């Protein structure tokens, strides 16, 4: 029987639209998996395998009648039973009763399936989606095409026609599988066209292992590896393919594969970029629109608007016939703080949006503050906004800048770089091709930014300043007091920010006249003597707004500026101000109204960098002269004398903030690690924290507050807060372990260590060094971690700190295990075990037991390794208080031991449990490491294809974290998996990369990898 559709897909029954006359109850049929029938949610009985074979044959005949002879041939082929015709009639009768007599009809001595509703057969839906994807791709909408094709592929539920006997079903199975693979190849091809090469490698590795002779999959894998920076592996795939084809089929690779190898060898630059036609959209259909809102009362600056608009037009307009073409335009606006650079740039950018249809990017580079934005961080954000997947974002600044320019090639995007520090910060962020443009604002004139159109933005003219003042205050109030209004804008130095603040204050006070405001400004005691260029001019404008604040507003303005984070949440601000959140919100919103504070998002607030500096100056000047009340006396660490009276109010505010972060982070730690004895040894501040109903919300808070929390730790360099700062590092350890905030965490720990050394606080220094050691170990810096742990232990013994005395040797034992010093590891961990038991720390005891299990495993004591791991897991489960993260660590260790013991099923169960727990806890490092251990398990179970797939996933998850040693471990396992599926050359490449890493680290694993390379045949 020939049931192939005219255009290549399998043919299916004609279907009826819903609502047709006589429509039966909603029936649904599946053939892309087990053959099933459903009425609504009810599963219908489809009978024996032969009966299902009859149903499948009818479903796949497009509603055409199948004769009895054709059905007998479909079910039994050339050897039918003697009662075949009776059997066919029996099967048809039973199906008619189970389904609907109007669906399965008898006709001309045969049978047919008729009148199915729309979408009743999964194969029909898959065909429609595949056709829709093809149209979207032809129209250049790759994002839509991929999404629809994924939905089509998602309809498969294992093997098509699974368990259905007969020659017809077998032929259909082969064809449907070929069709599925063709769809999958088309989707993977689009993945690569859109730059998703890193994500595709893992899937393609598994597919080439499952279908080793399918050359198109090999070709896609080579291209994905090459674009992921893994050229040697890409060439190794070709070598493996050539050898396999020669051995199995006696043929050479097809021309396309040979051409791809040649281009890779020549490093063809066109291979590095997606090959989508020019008319197709770039990488993905993402058009960022990040510009801040323009102010509705923008006034003046007409000459600048015209000048800068012309520059942007040169970038976005058509090229000339003389070869001049379009250019990548850069305009740099310079001027003092508050002169209106950002407002002007945003206004011009909005006017030019239509000329840059592929999007607009914006970033505040924080160049005027102490912590300017790092270019690599900004590039990561921009690349994600432009549609680049996280796993495809490179590590280094140079690689990110190159990828950024590549992504922008052929697109027309406007980039607004606000508040830049200098040209060095800006250069990596500039597009590199015509059609794009960049607007830069900065306090400094960027004469060293090559090719930039420089604009020096001065104060407003008197007419422009008066017009801005009038638009904010209102024409009616200004018209009768024009002279007074001119006096006001003159006193503001014609600076737009100062004018906006003054006008906003007047607009908010309907009882004031313009003359009242002018009189206030005329009092030189209310403003600085100099209103000229430079910071003093900016300070004068802030002085104007600050002087008009009510006392409670002024206090909030001063104290909130003390915190170092990029922004502050309402709850944290309430702690700084020692107010209920509702009262704090009223104050903060009133400050937003005066433009002295910005609302970054609902419930979050931030200062302009210069306003923050001014607020701190006010705190130094005004808070120290104020009376000190009980609520303004911050708690001090035990044994530390209070600060001098003049500093106590500002210290009290920062102390409350630290207490708030400590209390809340301790609560998160308790949710993640319930029953942990460390909780009893952490400091207790005087200010309460937040409580969370569940683990997800607790972790959301911790990661959202990472920058502000760790900045508070760094600021706690005064003697009275060091111990609480060190304890906050303990409570927020997830921030360091996750890899997301590891760098800032290390900086915070280092700051506490430095301050503790200066003040002689062994307790704080020991704890900070311990946490520093832990994060260094997580990042693979084992020698540095070991030194810090040893120093922490000495300090902990001197201070009598039970936490450090137990956890420091535990950390030393882990590092000794990683570096092959097994005797030392066992000694340290035995010491840690005794210390945990002495402190009645059950989770710590379980941790040490699980770590000892790994030492026993490494030294060949497999039975005792399993026993120790089970003891650890038993403690976690005995103290069943929901300690999922700790239990995950135990299951991880148990899985390793059971794998070595040959208990594969139990090991798989343990590691799978651990994987889910680590994912839920957002522990990216241990998520990746568990995938690596699953790869090792599959190797032990002689399942190399599954091992290679898990190892590839581990590489993707561990991208940028974990260090070179862990990456080398994963590469070794990946090579073994690839070797097991016959990809010998690619396996050698993985081992060679692993060996280079091991040798650089002087790791003992290098010898094992050398043995693998020596024993592996060369393809």
Long-range contacts (C-beta under 8 A, 24 or more apart in sequence): 1-57, 1-61, 1-66, 1-70, 1-73, 1-74, 1-168, 3-60, 3-61, 3-62, 3-172, 4-175, 5-62, 5-127, 8-179, 9-127, 9-130, 9-179, 10-60, 10-123, 10-127, 10-172, 10-175, 10-176, 10-179, 11-60, 11-61, 11-62, 12-59, 12-60, 12-62, 12-121, 12-123, 12-124, 12-127, 13-58, 13-59, 13-60, 13-61, 13-62, 13-63, 13-113, 13-114, 13-116, 13-121, 13-124, 14-62, 14-63, 14-114, 14-116, 15-116, 15-117, 15-118, 15-119, 15-120, 15-121, 15-124, 16-115, 16-116, 16-117, 16-118, 17-117, 17-118, 18-117, 18-118, 20-115, 20-117, 22-102, 22-115, 23-115, 23-117, 24-100, 24-102, 24-103, 24-115, 24-117, 25-100, 26-117, 26-120, 27-99, 27-100, 27-103, 27-116, 27-117, 27-120, 28-119, 28-120, 28-121, 28-122, 29-55, 29-59, 29-116, 29-120, 29-121, 29-122, 30-121, 30-122, 30-157, 31-56, 31-59, 31-60, 31-121, 31-122, 31-123, 31-160, 31-161, 31-176, 32-122, 32-123, 32-126, 32-155, 32-156, 32-157, 32-160, 32-176, 33-122, 33-156, 33-157, 33-158, 33-159, 33-160, 33-162, 34-157, 34-158, 34-162, 34-163, 35-161, 35-162, 35-163, 35-164, 37-98, 37-99, 44-98, 44-99, 45-98, 46-95, 46-98, 47-91, 47-94, 47-95, 47-98, 48-91, 49-163, 49-164, 49-165, 50-75, 50-87, 50-91, 50-165, 50-166, 51-91, 51-94, 51-95, 52-163, 52-164, 53-164, 53-165, 53-166, 53-168, 53-169, 54-88, 54-91, 54-92, 54-95, 54-111, 55-95, 56-161, 56-164, 56-169, 56-172, 57-166, 57-168, 57-169, 58-104, 58-111, 58-112, 58-113, 59-113, 59-121, 59-123, 60-123, 60-172, 61-112, 61-113, 63-112, 63-113, 63-114, 64-112, 65-107, 65-108, 65-110, 65-111, 65-112, 66-110, 66-111, 66-112, 67-108, 67-109, 67-110, 68-109, 68-110, 70-110, 71-110, 71-111, 73-167, 73-168, 74-166, 74-167, 74-168, 74-169, 75-165, 75-166, 75-168, 76-166, 77-166, 77-167, 122-155, 123-155, 123-176, 125-152, 125-155, 126-152, 126-153, 126-155, 126-156, 129-155, 130-183, 133-186, 137-186, 137-190, 140-276, 140-277, 140-279, 140-280, 140-281, 141-281, 141-285, 142-190, 142-193, 142-194, 142-276, 142-280, 142-281, 142-284, 142-285, 143-194, 143-281, 143-284, 143-285, 144-285, 145-190, 146-187, 146-190, 146-191, 146-194, 149-183, 149-186, 149-187, 149-190, 150-187, 152-183, 153-180, 153-183, 153-184, 153-187, 156-180, 181-211, 181-214, 185-216, 185-217, 185-220, 188-217, 188-220, 189-220, 192-220, 192-223, 192-224, 192-227, 192-274, 193-274, 193-275, 193-276, 193-280, 194-274, 194-276, 194-283, 194-284, 194-387, 195-227, 195-274, 195-283, 195-284, 195-387, 195-388, 195-389, 195-392, 195-407, 196-389, 196-392, 197-223, 197-224, 197-225, 197-227, 197-228, 197-392, 198-224, 198-228, 198-389, 198-391, 198-392, 198-956, 198-959, 199-389, 199-391, 199-392, 199-956, 200-224, 201-225, 201-228, 201-230, 201-952, 201-956, 202-949, 202-952, 202-953, 202-955, 202-956, 205-948, 205-949, 205-952, 205-978, 206-945, 206-946, 206-948, 206-949, 206-952, 208-237, 208-981, 208-983, 209-944, 209-945, 209-948, 209-949, 209-977, 209-978, 209-981, 209-983, 210-945, 212-244, 212-981, 212-982, 213-244, 213-245, 213-248, 213-249, 215-241, 215-245, 215-253, 215-254, 215-256, 215-257, 218-257, 219-256, 219-257, 219-260, 222-257, 222-260, 222-261, 222-264, 223-260, 223-271, 226-264, 226-271, 226-272, 227-271, 227-272, 229-394, 230-989, 231-264, 231-267, 232-989, 232-992, 232-993, 233-986, 233-989, 233-990, 234-264, 235-261, 235-264, 235-265, 235-985, 235-989, 236-983, 236-984, 236-985, 236-986, 236-987, 236-988, 236-989, 236-1019, 237-983, 237-985, 237-986, 238-264, 238-985, 239-984, 239-985, 239-1019, 240-982, 240-983, 240-984, 240-985, 240-986, 240-1019, 242-1019, 243-984, 243-985, 243-1019, 244-982, 272-406, 273-406, 273-409, 278-410, 282-358, 282-407, 282-408, 282-409, 282-410, 282-411, 283-386, 283-387, 283-388, 283-407, 284-386, 284-387, 285-387, 286-359, 286-385, 286-386, 286-387, 287-357, 287-358, 287-359, 288-359, 288-360, 288-361, 288-385, 288-386, 288-413, 289-359, 289-360, 290-359, 290-360, 290-361, 290-362, 290-363, 290-385, 291-346, 291-349, 291-350, 291-353, 291-360, 291-362, 291-416, 292-342, 292-346, 292-362, 293-346, 294-343, 294-346, 294-347, 294-350, 295-343, 295-346, 295-347, 297-468, 297-471, 297-472, 298-343, 298-347, 299-464, 299-467, 299-468, 299-471, 300-460, 300-461, 300-463, 300-464, 300-465, 300-467, 300-468, 301-340, 301-344, 301-347, 301-460, 301-464, 304-344, 304-455, 304-457, 305-344, 305-347, 305-348, 305-351, 307-455, 308-333, 308-344, 308-348, 308-439, 308-453, 308-455, 309-348, 309-351, 309-352, 311-437, 311-453, 312-348, 312-352, 312-355, 312-414, 312-437, 312-439, 313-352, 313-355, 315-355, 315-434, 315-435, 315-436, 315-437, 316-352, 316-355, 316-356, 316-412, 316-435, 316-437, 317-355, 319-434, 325-434, 326-434, 326-435, 327-434, 328-430, 328-431, 328-432, 328-433, 328-434, 328-435, 328-436, 328-437, 328-438, 329-437, 329-438, 329-453, 330-430, 330-437, 330-438, 330-440, 330-449, 330-451, 330-452, 330-453, 331-437, 331-438, 331-439, 331-440, 331-452, 331-453, 331-454, 331-455, 332-426, 332-440, 332-441, 332-442, 332-445, 332-446, 332-449, 332-452, 332-453, 332-454, 332-455, 333-439, 333-440, 333-441, 333-442, 333-455, 333-457, 334-441, 334-442, 334-443, 334-444, 334-445, 334-446, 334-454, 334-455, 334-456, 334-457, 335-443, 335-456, 335-457, 335-458, 336-443, 336-495, 336-533, 336-534, 336-535, 336-537, 336-538, 337-368, 337-443, 337-497, 337-535, 337-538, 337-608, 337-610, 338-495, 338-496, 338-497, 338-498, 338-537, 338-538, 338-541, 338-610, 339-457, 339-458, 339-459, 339-495, 339-496, 339-497, 340-457, 340-460, 340-495, 340-496, 340-497, 341-418, 341-441, 341-442, 341-457, 342-418, 342-419, 342-441, 343-496, 344-457, 345-416, 345-418, 345-439, 345-441, 346-416, 348-439, 349-414, 349-416, 349-439, 352-414, 352-437, 353-414, 355-412, 355-414, 356-412, 356-413, 356-414, 356-436, 356-437, 357-412, 358-411, 358-412, 358-413, 359-385, 359-386, 359-411, 359-413, 359-414, 360-413, 360-414, 360-415, 360-416, 361-385, 361-386, 361-413, 361-414, 361-415, 361-416, 362-415, 362-416, 362-418, 363-416, 363-417, 363-418, 363-429, 364-418, 364-419, 365-417, 365-418, 365-419, 365-420, 365-421, 365-425, 365-426, 366-419, 366-421, 366-566, 366-609, 367-419, 367-420, 367-421, 367-422, 367-425, 367-442, 367-443, 367-609, 368-419, 368-421, 368-443, 368-609, 368-610, 369-609, 369-612, 370-564, 371-564, 371-566, 372-421, 372-425, 373-425, 375-401, 375-425, 375-428, 375-429, 376-400, 376-428, 378-429, 379-404, 379-428, 379-429, 382-415, 382-429, 383-407, 386-413, 391-956, 391-959, 395-959, 395-960, 397-428, 400-428, 401-428, 401-429, 404-428, 404-429, 404-431, 405-431, 405-432, 405-433, 408-432, 408-433, 408-436, 409-433, 410-435, 411-435, 411-436, 412-436, 414-438, 414-439, 415-439, 417-441, 419-443, 419-609, 420-446, 422-446, 423-448, 423-449, 459-493, 459-494, 459-495, 459-496, 460-489, 460-494, 460-495, 460-496, 460-499, 461-494, 462-486, 462-489, 462-490, 462-494, 465-489, 465-492, 465-494, 465-496, 465-499, 468-496, 468-499, 468-500, 468-503, 469-499, 469-502, 469-503, 472-499, 472-500, 472-503, 472-504, 472-507, 473-503, 473-506, 473-507, 473-514, 474-507, 477-506, 477-513, 477-514, 478-514, 481-513, 481-514, 481-515, 484-513, 484-514, 484-515, 484-517, 484-518, 485-514, 485-518, 487-518, 487-521, 487-522, 488-514, 488-517, 488-518, 488-521, 491-518, 491-521, 491-522, 491-527, 491-531, 491-544, 492-521, 492-531, 492-540, 492-541, 492-544, 493-531, 493-532, 493-537, 493-540, 493-541, 495-531, 495-537, 495-538, 495-541, 497-538, 497-541, 497-595, 498-540, 498-541, 498-542, 498-544, 498-545, 500-595, 501-541, 501-542, 501-544, 501-545, 501-594, 501-595, 501-596, 502-544, 502-545, 504-593, 504-594, 504-595, 505-545, 505-548, 505-594, 508-593, 508-594, 520-547, 520-548, 535-610, 538-610, 538-614, 539-614, 539-617, 542-596, 542-610, 542-611, 542-614, 543-614, 545-594, 545-595, 545-596, 546-596, 546-614, 546-618, 548-594, 549-591, 549-594, 549-596, 552-587, 553-587, 553-590, 553-591, 553-594, 554-618, 554-622, 556-584, 556-587, 556-588, 556-591, 557-591, 557-596, 557-597, 557-615, 557-618, 558-615, 558-616, 558-618, 558-619, 558-622, 558-623, 559-619, 559-623, 559-650, 559-653, 560-588, 560-597, 560-605, 560-607, 560-615, 561-607, 561-611, 561-612, 561-613, 561-614, 561-615, 561-616, 561-618, 561-619, 562-615, 562-616, 562-619, 562-650, 562-653, 562-654, 562-657, 563-654, 563-657, 563-708, 563-711, 563-712, 563-715, 564-708, 564-711, 564-712, 564-714, 564-715, 565-707, 565-708, 565-709, 565-711, 565-712, 566-606, 566-707, 566-708, 567-600, 567-604, 567-605, 567-606, 567-708, 568-604, 568-605, 568-606, 568-708, 569-603, 569-604, 569-704, 569-705, 569-708, 570-603, 570-604, 570-605, 571-660, 571-664, 571-690, 572-657, 572-660, 572-661, 572-705, 572-708, 573-605, 575-656, 575-657, 575-659, 575-660, 575-687, 576-653, 576-654, 576-656, 576-657, 577-653, 578-631, 578-632, 578-652, 578-653, 578-656, 578-687, 619-650, 620-650, 623-649, 623-650, 624-649, 624-650, 634-686, 634-720, 634-721, 635-659, 635-685, 635-686, 635-720, 636-719, 636-720, 636-721, 637-683, 637-719, 637-720, 637-721, 637-722, 637-723, 637-724, 637-761, 637-764, 638-723, 640-719, 640-720, 640-722, 640-761, 641-719, 642-720, 643-718, 643-719, 643-720, 651-718, 651-720, 651-721, 654-712, 654-715, 654-716, 654-721, 655-685, 655-686, 655-687, 655-720, 655-721, 656-685, 656-686, 656-687, 657-712, 658-685, 658-712, 658-713, 658-716, 658-721, 658-724, 658-725, 658-728, 659-685, 659-686, 659-687, 659-689, 659-724, 660-685, 660-687, 660-688, 660-689, 661-689, 661-705, 661-708, 661-709, 661-712, 661-728, 661-732, 662-689, 662-724, 662-727, 662-728, 662-731, 663-687, 663-688, 663-689, 664-689, 664-690, 664-701, 664-705, 665-689, 665-702, 665-709, 665-728, 665-731, 665-732, 666-727, 666-731, 667-691, 667-692, 667-698, 668-692, 668-698, 668-699, 668-701, 668-702, 668-731, 668-732, 668-734, 669-730, 669-731, 669-732, 669-733, 669-734, 671-695, 671-698, 671-882, 672-698, 672-699, 672-734, 672-883, 672-884, 672-885, 672-921, 673-843, 673-883, 673-885, 673-886, 674-881, 674-882, 674-883, 675-842, 675-843, 675-879, 675-881, 675-883, 676-841, 676-843, 676-844, 676-883, 676-886, 677-836, 677-839, 677-840, 677-841, 677-842, 677-843, 677-844, 678-730, 678-803, 678-807, 678-841, 678-844, 681-801, 681-802, 681-803, 682-727, 682-730, 682-731, 683-723, 683-724, 683-727, 685-724, 695-884, 695-920, 695-921, 699-734, 699-921, 699-922, 702-732, 702-734, 702-735, 703-735, 703-738, 703-740, 703-741, 703-922, 706-732, 706-735, 706-740, 706-741, 706-744, 707-741, 707-744, 709-735, 710-735, 710-741, 710-744, 710-745, 710-747, 710-748, 711-744, 711-748, 713-748, 713-749, 713-751, 713-752, 714-747, 714-748, 714-751, 714-752, 716-752, 716-755, 717-751, 717-752, 717-754, 717-755, 718-755, 719-759, 719-761, 722-752, 722-755, 722-756, 722-759, 722-761, 722-764, 723-761, 723-763, 723-764, 723-767, 725-752, 725-764, 725-768, 726-752, 726-756, 726-763, 726-764, 726-765, 726-767, 726-768, 726-771, 727-767, 729-767, 729-768, 729-771, 730-767, 730-771, 730-803, 733-771, 733-774, 734-921, 734-922, 734-923, 736-771, 736-774, 736-775, 736-778, 737-774, 737-775, 737-778, 737-923, 737-925, 737-926, 738-922, 738-923, 738-924, 738-925, 739-778, 739-924, 739-925, 739-960, 739-961, 739-962, 740-924, 742-775, 742-778, 742-779, 742-961, 745-771, 745-775, 746-772, 746-775, 746-776, 749-775, 762-795, 762-798, 762-799, 763-795, 763-799, 763-801, 765-795, 766-792, 766-793, 766-794, 766-795, 766-796, 766-798, 766-799, 766-801, 766-804, 766-808, 767-792, 767-796, 767-801, 767-803, 767-804, 769-795, 770-796, 770-803, 770-804, 770-807, 770-808, 770-811, 773-808, 773-811, 774-811, 777-811, 777-814, 777-815, 777-818, 778-925, 778-961, 778-962, 779-961, 779-962, 779-963, 780-962, 780-963, 780-964, 780-965, 780-966, 781-963, 782-815, 782-818, 782-819, 782-965, 785-811, 785-815, 786-812, 786-815, 786-816, 786-819, 789-815, 802-835, 802-838, 802-839, 803-839, 805-835, 806-832, 806-835, 806-836, 806-838, 806-839, 806-841, 806-844, 807-832, 807-844, 808-832, 809-835, 810-836, 810-844, 810-847, 810-848, 810-851, 813-848, 813-851, 813-852, 813-855, 814-851, 817-851, 817-854, 817-855, 817-858, 818-965, 819-1003, 819-1004, 820-858, 820-1003, 820-1004, 820-1005, 822-855, 822-858, 822-859, 825-851, 825-855, 826-852, 826-855, 829-855, 842-875, 842-878, 842-879, 843-875, 843-876, 843-879, 843-883, 843-886, 845-872, 845-875, 846-871, 846-872, 846-873, 846-875, 846-876, 846-886, 846-890, 847-872, 847-886, 847-889, 849-875, 850-889, 850-890, 850-892, 850-893, 850-894, 851-893, 853-893, 853-894, 853-896, 853-897, 854-893, 854-896, 854-897, 857-896, 857-897, 857-900, 862-897, 862-900, 862-901, 863-901, 865-896, 865-897, 865-900, 865-901, 866-894, 866-897, 866-898, 866-901, 866-903, 868-897, 869-893, 869-894, 869-896, 869-897, 869-898, 870-894, 884-917, 884-920, 884-921, 885-917, 885-918, 885-921, 885-923, 887-917, 888-913, 888-914, 888-917, 888-918, 888-921, 888-923, 888-926, 889-914, 889-926, 891-917, 892-926, 892-929, 892-930, 892-933, 895-930, 895-933, 895-937, 896-933, 899-933, 899-936, 899-937, 899-940, 900-940, 902-940, 904-937, 904-940, 904-941, 907-937, 908-934, 908-937, 911-937, 924-957, 924-958, 924-961, 925-958, 925-961, 925-962, 927-957, 928-954, 928-955, 928-957, 928-958, 928-961, 928-962, 928-966, 928-970, 929-954, 929-958, 929-962, 929-966, 931-957, 932-958, 932-966, 932-969, 932-970, 932-973, 935-970, 935-973, 935-974, 935-977, 936-973, 938-977, 939-973, 939-976, 939-977, 939-980, 942-980, 944-976, 944-977, 944-978, 944-979, 944-980, 944-981, 945-977, 945-980, 945-981, 946-977, 947-973, 947-976, 947-977, 947-980, 948-974, 948-977, 948-978, 948-980, 948-981, 949-977, 950-977, 951-977, 964-997, 964-1000, 964-1001, 965-997, 965-998, 965-1001, 965-1003, 967-994, 967-997, 968-993, 968-994, 968-995, 968-997, 968-998, 968-1001, 968-1003, 968-1005, 968-1009, 969-994, 969-1005, 971-997, 972-1005, 972-1008, 972-1009, 972-1012, 975-1012, 976-1012, 979-1016, 984-1016, 984-1017, 984-1018, 984-1019, 985-1018, 985-1019, 987-1016, 988-1013, 988-1016, 988-1018, 988-1019, 991-1016
